[in-house]
Amino acid sequence: MAEGVDGVDRHRIPVGGSSPYDVLVGPGLRTGEILAEAVGAAAGNAAFGATGAAAILTDSNVGPLYAAGLARSLRSAGMDVLETVEVPAGEGSKSLEIYAEVLGRLARVGLSRNSVLVALGGGVIGDLGGFVAASYLRGIGFVQVPTSLLAMVDSSVGGKVGVDLPEGKNLAGAFLQPRAVVADTAMLGSLSGREVSCGLAEVLKMGLLSGGDFYRDLSLLEPARAGDRGALLTLVAHSVRFKAGVVEADERESGRRAILNYGHTIGHGLEAAAAYSLAHGEAVGLGMRAAARLSEKRFGVELAAEQDELLGAAGLPLGTKGVEPAAVLRAMGRDKKRRSGDGGHRFVLLEEIGRPVWDVPVSEEEARLAVEEVVE
């Protein structure tokens, strides 16, 4: 760790696997030498060569706040920023149409195979940018600068990238590990309370899966929600370390990495059934609430009441109105993670805090009752 601004430490967290990289976490990174060094090192990796050229991908919310400063940092590293591509903010930009538009912009400015695409934004920009980087010229360097709490703790680590199809979310994609992730926690101050709470849903999920010191530090949820910089930094670093360990052990989601879907089976169904009026973190929080009750019934663990308290500390809802359970179940039946032909669902549950189990068969009736627990 290195000393950061305001006496707060910065963390350098290695992520192993087939393409190792570092996640840098701390305040003040986006305008500092550390960012320039990280992106410059990514461009200059001897295995790929270097042209010193980069492009930035951002959205209409984040770009006006941070894109110019990021470009200055890259230029201070001696890089030529050929283009800043700004797409509309929101899930709608994770589409094949926007994907093709971004590819065309990169081609028209002459971005070469040895260049770097820097994704500046939340999860949508990271997913879209990663898919662009994976396929443009059959693969160019990719660096993530996540600006939302949700992206810092979850989507920027692990290498899953892609776009949505009209038939469902994330149905076109790839695995691409970034060459670096730079998470400047000072940027979290620009988020709304709802956005912070949605990021804390993933933090809470990983704390429950991890147990130990991480779970004990979930006592910091409330101060983190209130904007305490030290609490946020501690929880982001815990989350990145935990997810890095899971990804290293199962880079392409063939086994244990499935535990990261705790709360997501019903959560994704709720998102779709609510026509995405529920934010992802809110839906996952409700999915965890349902999964905790399934865990209690299946394993006898006392979990639900304590988890509800933590959801409240994170500012997440404990129920939702106006969603039909049947619509949730139909959406769950279309989920890409469901196995075909087995007549039921597969859930991640908790035998106890820190002891997740995955691929647990759950009948349609059990799933219906679990959905009804969180739909008013």
Secondary structure, 3 states (H helix, E strand, C coil): CEECHHHCEEEEEEECCCCCEEEEEECCCCCCHHHHHHHHHHHCCCCCCCCCEEEEEEECCCHHHHHHHHHHHHHHCCCEEEEEEEECCCHHHCCHHHHHHHHHHHHHCCCCCCCEEEEEECHHHHHHHHHHHHHHHHCCEEEEEECCHHHHHHHCCCCEEEEEECCEEEEEEEECCCCEEEEEHHHHHHCCHHHHHHHHHHHHHHHHHHCHHHHHHHHHHHHHHCCCHHHHHHHHHHHHHHHHHHHHHCCCCCCHHHHHHCCHHHHHHHHHHCCCCCCHHHHHHHHHHHHHHHHHHHHCCCCHHHHHHHHHHCCCCCCECCCCHHHHHHHHHCCCCCCCCCCCEEEEEEEECCEEEEEEEECHHHHHHHHHCCEC
